[in-house]
Amino acid sequence: MTTTTTGTPTGVVPGEPTAPATPGAKSRRSGGHLGSYLLIRFLLIFPTIFILVTTVFVLMRSTGDPITAALGGRLTHDQLQERIHAAGYDRPILVQYWDYLTNLFHGDFGTTISTNRPVTEVVLTYGAATLELAFYALLVALLVGIPLGRIAAARRDQGVDASLRVSGIVAYATPVFFAGILLKLVFSVWLGWLPVAGRASTDAQIAIQRNGAGTGIYLIDALSTGDPSVVWDVLQHAVLPALALGLLTGGIFLRLVRTNVIGTLSTGYVEAARSRGVNERRLLRQHAWRPALVPIITVIGLQIALLLSGAVLTETTFEWKGLGFQLVQFLLARDFVAVQGLVVLLAVVVALTNFIVDVIAALVDPRIKY
């Protein structure tokens, strides 16, 4: 008599039922883990913003009440006290803090003292200009940093690699306002190729206003006019500010791309492909590039904060009237209510941008653990 025995799979207790393996089980588990990961990342936005809001509030109040800081010396003592009482700055600091948080929750970021306009209105009026400049700068950074980084990685430890690495360090280390002044001196004053400042010439602005598009993004408004000369005028004014701000971030991308591509080129699966006779160009394009792209996507989110902070100096240097330019004007006027509101709004934008970048990185790179 022959007895047949069947082996029990490892990790399965005999006598207990096992769940049937379905083709979609693994993907559903991964999707659930991804959802938990994204939920946690989203919830982390709120404590981050709360800490920043509290820090900004304390720093602004450490200078005294905003009314005295902005209007002291221009109003009499009685007028100042009347304005302070009307704004509620004579109440206990904790009461002011609670009211401030309550107003933020309802979308009220305060009213500027110097211009008596809601901060949200200022953002809607000038935010498009900053957004447009940040887009141009990011485009320059990607077009410069990524191709040059790949070239440096492909020619590692050669003369081209050394030159590009030095160029990346110089681009990152150069203050953005100095780069802006130097670009204006060379291309506007000496060569006369590009405008010195502004977002568009007077004639182009009149044409945009007459057309009535009103998006605030001059390139879109110029395209809506249907006049190529207006579009060309807007693009000419954007070149130098975009270069001044974009080359700074481009230097970071160059070094980051080089480091990550070199790292992936030395991994086991790339070495295995190389041993099968795959040429270096194909290795770089098909095997090393995508894994090296994930850290770059993550850093793009971090560089949004750098672009916004750099926009303050860039917009001032080129009289590009966006939020950065307005922030400087509010600082000069000691309008700390406006400064506080703009800083908080920019922090919210940066936090949301970082969350979006985390989502993209999680979807692109399957190695990210949820």
Residue pairs with C-beta under 8 A, 6 or more apart in sequence:
8 14
9 18
12 18
19 25
30 370
33 370
34 362
34 370
36 370
37 362
37 368
37 370
38 358
38 359
38 362
41 355
41 358
41 359
42 355
45 351
45 352
45 355
48 351
49 344
49 347
49 348
49 351
52 344
52 347
53 100
53 101
53 104
53 344
53 347
54 97
56 340
56 343
56 344
56 347
57 97
57 100
57 340
60 66
60 336
60 339
60 340
61 93
61 96
63 69
63 336
65 84
65 87
65 89
65 90
66 87
66 89
66 113
66 335
66 336
66 337
67 80
67 83
67 84
67 87
67 89
67 113
68 80
68 84
69 334
69 336
70 113
70 114
70 333
70 334
70 335
70 336
70 337
71 80
71 83
71 113
72 80
75 83
81 90
84 90
88 95
88 96
88 99
89 96
103 109
103 110
104 344
107 120
108 118
108 120
109 118
109 119
109 120
109 123
109 341
109 344
109 345
110 118
110 119
110 337
110 338
110 340
110 341
111 117
111 118
111 119
111 337
112 118
112 119
112 122
112 330
112 335
112 337
112 338
112 341
113 333
113 335
113 337
113 338
114 329
114 330
114 333
114 335
114 338
115 122
115 335
115 338
119 337
119 338
119 341
119 342
119 345
120 341
120 345
122 323
122 326
122 338
122 341
122 342
123 323
123 342
123 345
125 216
126 216
126 321
126 322
126 323
126 325
126 326
127 216
127 322
127 323
128 215
128 216
128 217
128 322
129 199
129 216
129 217
129 218
129 315
129 320
129 321
129 322
129 323
129 325
130 308
130 311
130 315
130 322
130 323
130 324
131 217
131 322
132 217
132 218
132 219
132 238
132 322
133 238
133 241
133 242
133 245
133 311
133 314
133 315
133 320
133 322
134 245
134 304
134 307
134 308
134 311
136 238
136 241
136 242
136 245
136 246
137 241
137 242
137 245
137 246
137 249
137 307
137 310
137 311
137 314
138 246
138 249
138 300
138 303
138 307
139 242
139 246
140 242
140 243
140 245
140 246
140 247
140 250
141 246
141 247
141 248
141 249
141 250
141 252
141 253
141 303
142 250
142 253
143 250
144 246
144 247
144 250
144 253
144 254
145 168
145 249
145 250
145 251
145 252
145 253
145 254
145 256
145 257
146 253
146 254
146 257
146 296
148 164
148 167
148 168
148 250
148 254
148 257
149 164
149 253
149 254
149 255
149 256
149 257
149 258
149 261
150 257
150 258
150 261
150 284
150 289
151 160
151 164
152 160
152 161
152 164
152 165
152 254
152 257
152 258
153 161
153 257
153 258
153 261
153 262
153 265
153 284
154 261
154 280
154 281
154 284
155 161
156 262
161 258
164 254
164 258
165 254
165 255
165 258
167 251
167 254
168 250
168 251
168 252
168 254
168 255
169 251
169 255
170 251
171 247
171 248
171 250
171 251
171 254
172 248
172 251
172 252
172 255
173 251
174 247
174 248
175 313
176 244
176 245
176 248
176 310
176 313
176 314
176 317
177 313
177 314
177 316
177 317
179 243
179 244
179 247
179 248
180 240
180 241
180 244
180 313
180 314
180 317
180 318
181 317
183 240
183 243
183 244
184 196
184 197
184 240
184 317
184 318
187 193
187 194
187 239
187 240
188 194
188 195
188 196
188 240
189 196
194 236
194 237
194 239
194 240
195 201
195 236
195 237
195 240
196 318
197 318
197 319
197 320
198 237
198 318
198 319
198 320
199 205
199 218
199 234
199 237
199 238
199 320
199 321
200 208
200 218
200 222
200 230
200 233
200 234
200 237
201 233
201 237
203 233
204 222
204 229
204 230
204 233
204 234
207 222
207 225
207 227
207 230
208 218
208 221
208 222
208 225
208 230
211 221
211 224
211 225
213 220
213 221
213 224
213 225
214 221
215 221
218 234
218 238
219 231
219 234
219 235
219 238
222 230
222 231
222 233
222 234
223 231
225 231
240 318
241 314
241 315
241 317
241 318
241 320
244 314
244 317
244 318
245 307
245 310
245 311
245 314
248 306
248 310
249 303
249 306
249 307
252 299
252 303
253 296
253 299
256 295
256 296
256 299
257 292
257 296
260 291
260 292
260 295
260 296
261 284
261 288
261 289
261 292
263 292
264 270
264 287
264 288
264 289
264 291
264 292
265 283
265 284
265 288
267 288
267 291
269 287
270 283
270 287
270 288
273 283
273 287
274 280
274 283
278 287
290 364
291 365
291 367
293 364
294 361
294 364
294 365
294 368
297 357
297 360
297 361
297 364
298 357
298 358
298 361
300 357
301 353
301 354
301 356
301 357
301 358
302 354
304 349
304 350
304 353
304 354
305 350
308 324
308 346
308 349
308 350
311 322
311 323
311 324
312 324
312 325
312 327
312 328
313 324
314 320
314 324
315 321
315 322
315 323
315 324
315 325
315 328
316 324
316 325
316 328
319 325
323 342
323 346
326 338
326 342
327 338
327 339
327 342
330 338
330 339
330 342
331 339
361 368
362 368
362 370
